Amino acid sequence: QVQLAESGGGLVQDGGSLRLSCTASGRTVRNAAMGWFRQPPGKDREFVAAIHWSGTSTSYTDSVKGRFTISRDNAKNTVYLQMNSLKPEDTAVYYCAAKRPYYSITYNWNDYDYWGQGTQVTVSS
């Protein structure tokens, strides 16, 4: 079983930056594709970014391309989401998710097997 714990959320002004971290415990995720999803107030959960288990491939939703960067440190069993040029519309609860080993990146939250508890990101205008 894999437990995921996000950290790094908070309140930031329009144009600011935050770095989210997601650390896995219980079992390694070094062979698992990892993703970040978010759920804005009153809306459905949506895909933000994902990274292949090898770290060689990444994918982003269009609205964050050029602003967000997903990365991983397999030695630390940790995935990061660097968020720059934040906008009020980025306000959401951000969730980290992991797939089972060796599965490819996908964009549907239903495809992910393990989830963190979420961390709130609020961008003020």
Phi, psi and chi 1 to 4 in degrees:
 res  aa     phi    psi   chi1   chi2   chi3   chi4
   1 GLN       -  146.6 -164.6   67.0  -70.2      -
   2 VAL  -116.7  131.0  174.4      -      -      -
   3 GLN  -110.9  134.0  -69.0   82.0   43.7      -
   4 LEU  -117.4  137.6  -58.1  174.5      -      -
   5 ALA  -132.2  118.1      -      -      -      -
   6 GLU   -89.4  153.3  -56.9   96.9  -23.5      -
   7 SER  -152.5  166.3   60.9      -      -      -
   8 GLY   103.7   -4.1      -      -      -      -
   9 GLY   -71.9  171.8      -      -      -      -
  10 GLY   163.4 -165.6      -      -      -      -
  11 LEU  -103.4  130.0  173.8   63.8      -      -
  12 VAL  -142.0  153.8   64.9      -      -      -
  13 GLN   -82.1  157.9  -70.5 -171.5  -28.5      -
  14 ASP   -49.5  128.1 -169.2   -7.8      -      -
  15 GLY    91.3   -5.7      -      -      -      -
  16 GLY   -81.2 -176.3      -      -      -      -
  17 SER  -132.0  151.9  -62.5      -      -      -
  18 LEU  -145.1  153.3  -75.7  173.4      -      -
  19 ARG  -123.1  119.2 -172.6  174.9   83.9  152.8
  20 LEU   -91.9  143.8  -55.9 -177.4      -      -
  21 SER  -122.3  148.8  -61.1      -      -      -
  22 CYS  -136.0  113.9  170.9      -      -      -
  23 THR  -110.3  131.8  -60.2      -      -      -
  24 ALA   -97.6  147.0      -      -      -      -
  25 SER  -140.5  167.2   61.0      -      -      -
  26 GLY    91.6  -40.7      -      -      -      -
  27 ARG  -161.0  149.2 -153.9  173.4   72.3 -166.2
  28 THR   -67.3  149.6 -179.1      -      -      -
  29 VAL  -115.9   16.6  -67.5      -      -      -
  30 ARG   -64.8  -18.4   67.4  168.9   61.8   97.0
  31 ASN  -105.9   15.8  -63.9  -36.4      -      -
  32 ALA  -116.1  136.8      -      -      -      -
  33 ALA   -65.5  141.1      -      -      -      -
  34 MET  -124.3  148.3  -57.5  -72.8  -66.7      -
  35 GLY  -138.2  158.8      -      -      -      -
  36 TRP  -116.8  132.6  -74.6   97.1      -      -
  37 PHE  -125.4  163.9  -68.7   76.9      -      -
  38 ARG  -142.8  155.1   66.3 -173.8  179.5 -172.5
  39 GLN  -130.4  101.9 -172.4  162.9   14.2      -
  40 PRO   -68.1  159.5  -17.6   31.7      -      -
  41 PRO   -56.6  126.9  -21.9   30.9      -      -
  42 GLY    73.9   10.0      -      -      -      -
  43 LYS  -124.2  170.7  -63.1 -175.3  179.2 -179.6
  44 ASP   -77.8  160.8  -66.8  -26.5      -      -
  45 ARG   -66.4  138.3 -167.8  171.0  -58.4 -169.6
  46 GLU  -133.6  151.7   62.0 -174.8   26.0      -
  47 PHE   -70.0  139.6  171.3   78.3      -      -
  48 VAL  -115.3  -56.0  177.1      -      -      -
  49 ALA  -160.3  157.5      -      -      -      -
  50 ALA  -148.7  157.2      -      -      -      -
  51 ILE  -136.8  135.2 -174.1  166.0      -      -
  52 HIS   -62.8  154.4 -170.3  -95.4      -      -
  53 TRP   -60.6  -28.6   60.5  -92.7      -      -
  54 SER   -80.9  -14.0   66.7      -      -      -
  55 GLY    82.9    1.0      -      -      -      -
  56 THR   -87.8  -10.9   57.9      -      -      -
  57 SER  -137.6  136.9  176.2      -      -      -
  58 THR  -132.5  162.1   57.6      -      -      -
  59 SER  -147.0  144.8 -175.9      -      -      -
  60 TYR  -136.0  149.7  -60.2   90.4      -      -
  61 THR   -72.6  151.5 -168.3      -      -      -
  62 ASP   -57.1  -37.0  -74.7  -14.0      -      -
  63 SER   -69.4  -13.6   63.8      -      -      -
  64 VAL  -114.2   -4.0  -51.2      -      -      -
  65 LYS   -59.4  134.5  -75.3  179.9 -179.0  176.8
  66 GLY    85.0  -11.0      -      -      -      -
  67 ARG  -115.2  -36.6  -59.9 -171.3  -61.5  122.8
  68 PHE  -108.1  147.9  -69.6   11.6      -      -
  69 THR  -135.6  125.6  -57.3      -      -      -
  70 ILE   -98.2  140.7 -172.1  170.9      -      -
  71 SER  -149.9  169.6   61.5      -      -      -
  72 ARG  -145.2  151.5   65.3 -169.7  -58.6  158.8
  73 ASP  -125.8   96.7 -175.8  -21.1      -      -
  74 ASN   -66.2  -26.7  -76.3  -18.9      -      -
  75 ALA   -65.3  -28.2      -      -      -      -
  76 LYS  -102.1    1.0  -64.8 -178.0  178.4 -179.7
  77 ASN    55.6   40.0 -119.1    7.5      -      -
  78 THR  -132.2  141.7  -60.6      -      -      -
  79 VAL  -119.9  143.9  174.4      -      -      -
  80 TYR  -121.0  155.1  -55.7   97.3      -      -
  81 LEU  -133.3  104.8 -174.6   67.3      -      -
  82 GLN   -85.7  122.4  177.3   66.5   43.7      -
  83 MET  -118.1  113.6  -54.2 -173.6  -66.2      -
  84 ASN  -113.3  164.0  -62.2  -31.2      -      -
  85 SER    49.6   46.7  -57.2      -      -      -
  86 LEU   -63.8  146.6  -77.9  160.6      -      -
  87 LYS  -123.0  157.4  -54.6  174.5 -178.8 -179.9
  88 PRO   -55.2  -31.7  -29.7   37.1      -      -
  89 GLU   -73.1   -5.4   50.4  -96.5   43.8      -
  90 ASP   -83.5   -6.3  -65.3  -42.8      -      -
  91 THR   -60.6  125.1  -66.0      -      -      -
  92 ALA  -176.9  170.2      -      -      -      -
  93 VAL   -88.4  126.5  177.4      -      -      -
  94 TYR  -102.0  131.4  -77.1   70.8      -      -
  95 TYR  -118.5  140.6  -63.6   90.9      -      -
  96 CYS   -97.0  143.7  171.9      -      -      -
  97 ALA  -143.2  152.2      -      -      -      -
  98 ALA  -130.2  146.5      -      -      -      -
  99 LYS   -99.3  171.3  -59.4 -169.1   76.6  175.2
 100 ARG   -69.6  158.4  -64.0 -179.1 -172.7 -133.9
 101 PRO   -54.5  137.5  -27.1   34.8      -      -
 102 TYR    72.0    9.2  -57.3  113.9      -      -
 103 TYR   -81.9  153.6  -82.3   64.3      -      -
 104 SER   -78.1  165.7  -59.8      -      -      -
 105 ILE   -63.9  136.1  -70.3  175.2      -      -
 106 THR  -137.3  170.5   55.3      -      -      -
 107 TYR  -111.9   -4.8  -46.5  112.4      -      -
 108 ASN   -93.5  125.8 -171.8  -27.5      -      -
 109 TRP   -63.1  -24.1   67.3  -92.6      -      -
 110 ASN   -65.5  -19.1  -85.1  -37.8      -      -
 111 ASP   -81.3  -10.7  -65.5  -25.3      -      -
 112 TYR   -96.5  142.3  -72.8   74.7      -      -
 113 ASP   -98.9  -26.4  -60.0  -73.1      -      -
 114 TYR  -129.7  141.5  -53.6  102.7      -      -
 115 TRP  -135.3  147.3  -70.6   84.8      -      -
 116 GLY   -85.2 -179.2      -      -      -      -
 117 GLN   -86.0  -12.6   79.6  -72.5   -7.9      -
 118 GLY    96.0  151.5      -      -      -      -
 119 THR  -136.4  136.8 -174.5      -      -      -
 120 GLN   -81.6  131.6  176.4   70.1   45.5      -
 121 VAL  -119.5  123.1  171.1      -      -      -
 122 THR  -124.4  124.2  -57.3      -      -      -
 123 VAL  -112.5  117.9 -175.3      -      -      -
 124 SER   -93.0  146.5   63.1      -      -      -
 125 SER   -91.9      -   56.6      -      -      -
